[in-house]
Amino acid sequence: MLFTKARGKAVMDLATAETVGTVAACTVAPSPARIAGLRLRTRGRGHRTLEWSDVQSFGPDAIAVEEASRIRDEKNIDPGNGAHPVHDPVGKAVLTETGLMKGIVTDVEFDERSGRIRHLLTDEEQIPGDELLGVGSYAAVVTASQ
């Protein structure tokens, strides 16, 4: 699935059957490359984050979480945690570990069951997820081609 297709999906609390937010962005972690968290738009100010490990199911119409208490204020997430908003790759430069610019991340292709990153997409290419070394405040860093 492409992340742009997941953006705007409802997040449902299975305990209450209520919509508790909508998906706004994703964060990723390397080794292995995977979705670490989903940034949500909720009522009130700021963003909230749902860690991928708390996603009960990722369906065609909605994402289910066991209970809304699993959703955290992103201000309370350590920057080293893959679910922190700094690890959102979309719109960031893609640099190889040797400093070569490979474009800007336009989308993320992932497996909605496991959260595994299949590809980082730029305007020019699809970069395999297993080449991802990390995502920081400026760029997503990938391995240099051999």
N, C-alpha and C positions, 0 to 999 in steps of 0.2 A: 504494500500500500504506500502511496505517496503521502507525505505529511500534509501537503496542501489539501488533500481529500479528508484528512482527519480534523483539520482546523474547523471550528464551529460546531463539532459534534457535542451533543449533550452528555454530561456526566451524571449518572443516576445513582442515588443512594439505595442499595438493595433493601436496607432495613425499613425505609419509609416510602420507597417508590417515588421519591421527589427528585427533580432536577436540581443539582447543587452547583452547577456551573457549566461552562462550555470550554472546550479546548481552544487555547490561544496560541500556544507554542510548545515546542518540545526541547528537552535538554538531552545531551548524549554523553556517554562515558566510553572510553576505549578499553581494549584488552579484556574480553572481546567487545567490539563496538556494539553498543546497544542503546535503546532509549532508557534514560535514567529517570526521567520525570516528565510530567505533562504540566505545563503552566496553564492555569485556569482563570477565566473571567468569572467572577462571582458577584453577588450583590455586595455593595459596599466598595470601599477604596482598595486599590492595590491588587496585586496578583496573589494567587494562592497556588500551591504546588501539590500534586499528587505523585508520589514516587511510583515508578513502574511496578515495583514489587507489590504495591497495594491495589493494582488494577485486577479486578476479579475476572472481567471478560471485556473483550474489545469487539463489539458487534458492528453490523452494517449501519445501524441507526443510532446506537448509543454506546457509551463506555460505562461499565458497572463497577462500583466500588462497594465493598461490604458495608461500610458505614462512613458517613461524612466526617467523623472525627479523624479519619486517616488523612484528610486534606490539611496541609500546613500553610501558615503564613510564610511566604518566601523570605521574609526578614529574619526568620528563625533558622534558616538553613545555612550551614557553614559553607563558605566559598569552595572548600575542597571537596564537598559532596557533589557528585555528578548531577544531582537534581537542582543545583543552584542555577539561577537564570544566566549566569555568565557562560554556561556551557551550552547555550542555544546557538547552533551553528549557522542558522539561516541568516543570510545577509553579510556573513563574514568572509574574509579572504581565505583562500585555501593556499597554504604554503607547504612546500616539501621541507623535510628536515634540513635540507641544504639551502633553503631560502628561495627556491624557484616558485614564482606565482603561478597558480594553476586555475585562477578564476575566483568567482564569488559563489558561495553556496546558495542555490536557488530553491532547493528542495532536498528532502531526505526520503529515500525509499527504505522501508522497513517491513519486517514480518510482524503483523499485528497480534499474532499469538505469543511469540517469544520476545518481541521487542528488539530482535537482532537487526542491526543496520546492514542493509544489502548494499546500498550505494549512497554516496554524497553526490548530488547532481549540481553541475555548473552549466553555464550556457554552452560550454565547449565539450564537456565530457562527463562520464559517469565514473566516479572513483570508488573502487570496491571498499566496503566498510572495514574489511580486515586490514586496510592500509592506514586507518585512522590511528594517530598517536595521541591526540588530545585536542581539546577545544578550550580556548581562553578568551579573554576579553576582546582580542583583536582578530584572531584567526583560528581556523581549524588546521592542524598540522598533520600531514600525511607522510608516509615513507616515500623516499625518492625512488623513481623507477630505475631498474637495473639496466 
